[in-house]
Amino acid sequence: MGGTREAASKTEAQKPEAQREGAAKLFESYKISADGIEATITISKKPAEVPFYSVVVPRPEPATAAYLETVKTELLRQVRLTTAEVLDIKLMAELKRKFNELALKLVKDRIPRLTEQKAQELAGRMVQELLGMGDLEFLLHDDGLEEICINSAREPIWLYHKKYGWCICSLRVETEAKIWDYASLIGRRVGRQITAQDPLLDAYLPSGDRVNATLTPISMFGNTITIRKFARKPWTITDLILTNTISEEVAAFIWLAMQYELNILVSGGTGAGKTSILNVICNFIPQNQRVISIEQTREITLPSYLQWVPMVVREGGRDGRGSVSMLDLMVNSLRMRPDRIIVGEIRRAEEAEVLFEAMHTGHSVYATMHAETVFETFKRLVSPPIELPEVVLESLHFVLSMYRDRRSGIRRVFEIGELIPSEKGESVRANIVYRWRSSRDKIEEENPSVRMLETLRTYTRMDDEEIKASIKERARVLHYLADKKINSVEEVGKVIVQYYEDRDSLMKKIAK
């Protein structure tokens, strides 16, 4: 009996580790650097459990760590900080650089036998502890993460990974007070406070990542911080074509609509990619136009050649003083002589009214809204609480709806629909021009365009064949961008400008 048990044990030990009962399967391992410190990230998963995201950070020896406290005190004594440097989000990079240089010098002077790498690690750790968010800095530097969620000091940090979905992290914030400190630090840098009387915070980090924080007892289990990370490299039309989010033909169709100033509303559910595709299609704006963008948090990134004025909403204090709402900015933008107005997201009736008023007064307007389909977008606009008269919607030419498959994580352009006024002028109807087919994972033409063809015939004197030829030609340009993997905002912008200014030369280059 004992021999049988021993043989079984040996057989189990000889199995590959991933096949043993309860063994974790390693998905990925890589390095992340922040402030001169390199951490090791491993992502693994045990059966019937969510993936585990492990962060291994080099730690100083206990004696060295104790000595560093003395160095930290000396560092704070020597660095003279102005209020502007501490609070101005734009000066944070320079302030970190100044801190790091002096910290490195102090470490080398006080502990001379350290290697260059070790000295940099110790200096970087002091910078993270004094100016940053400690080990959370490594999570902020991982471009594979979309969300960082601190739910309380009682449990580990939760992460949403682009590839693996929700993961449990090996890191946690030690105390509720520390979570509050981090939230207060973020708030001060954007002129906001989070207190027991004002326990909600909506702000952003120097990197542009959006932060929401709540304090107990509003959040019953403890203080929370939720960080939504945005892509460090903005998406371009090339990226969307290569990931099959949109086809070259559909992108060319939208390009033509953007050039000739047709108004577009982008809709979709949470995380469907509304702002990303709005950012992408705004790269088709001709270079001789003035653009005003209005957002809750800065996400739009346009080529440098555009005359672009980005504006951001400012939240007021608990008494509401000092707030600048999206409605305020939208009304003000009409006095800034814009050719194009980009609005991050429409939520309220007043915002929608100003948006459509801007369309009626001849401005080209682009915005986003929460709605799953073209029809749902239309219904939301005409139903409470927005409740716009249908006749007002005649100025909106297109609705572009985005879709996100929550199982696989893919994002697709789901529908492109025209809003067509009735002949009597009392109502509008939706004409779906393109629709995504899930069975083929392909967006296909549903119905011929009616309104776009009519508008272009009226204002450009192009006939139907010329319009179709122009779409095909633009599709060739987009195929060239994808084929050559030209995918930075500036590089894509240069090709768009060349098409507008010297189309024949560009097409010859592409033909070669």
Buried (B, 14 or more C-beta within 10 A) or exposed (E): EEEEEEEEEEEEEEEEEEEEEEBBEEBBEEEBEBBBBBBBBBBBBEEEEEBBBBBEBBEBEEEBEEBBEEBBEBBEEEBEEEEEBBEBBEBBEEBBEBBBEBBBBBBBEBBEEBEEEBBBBBBBBBBBBBBBBBBBBBBBBBEBBBBBBBBBBEBBBBBBBEEBBEBBBBBBBEEBEBBBBBBBBBBBBBBBEBEEEBBBBBBBBBBBBBBBBBBBEEBEEBBBBBBBBBBEEBBBBBBBBBEBBBBBBBBBBBBBBBBBBBBBBBBBBEBBBBBBBBBBBBBBBBBEBBBBBBBBBBBBBBBEEBEBEBBBBBBEEEEEEEEBBBBBBBBEBBEEEBBBBBBBBBBEBBBBBBBBBBBEEEBBBBBBBBBBBBBBBBEBBBEEEBEBEBEBBBBBBBBBBBBBEEEEBBBBBBBBBBBBBEEEEEBBEBBBBBBBEEEEEEBEBBEEBEBBBEBBBEEBEBEEEEBEEBBEBBBBBBBBBBEEEBBBBEBBBBBBBBBEEEBEEBBEEBEE
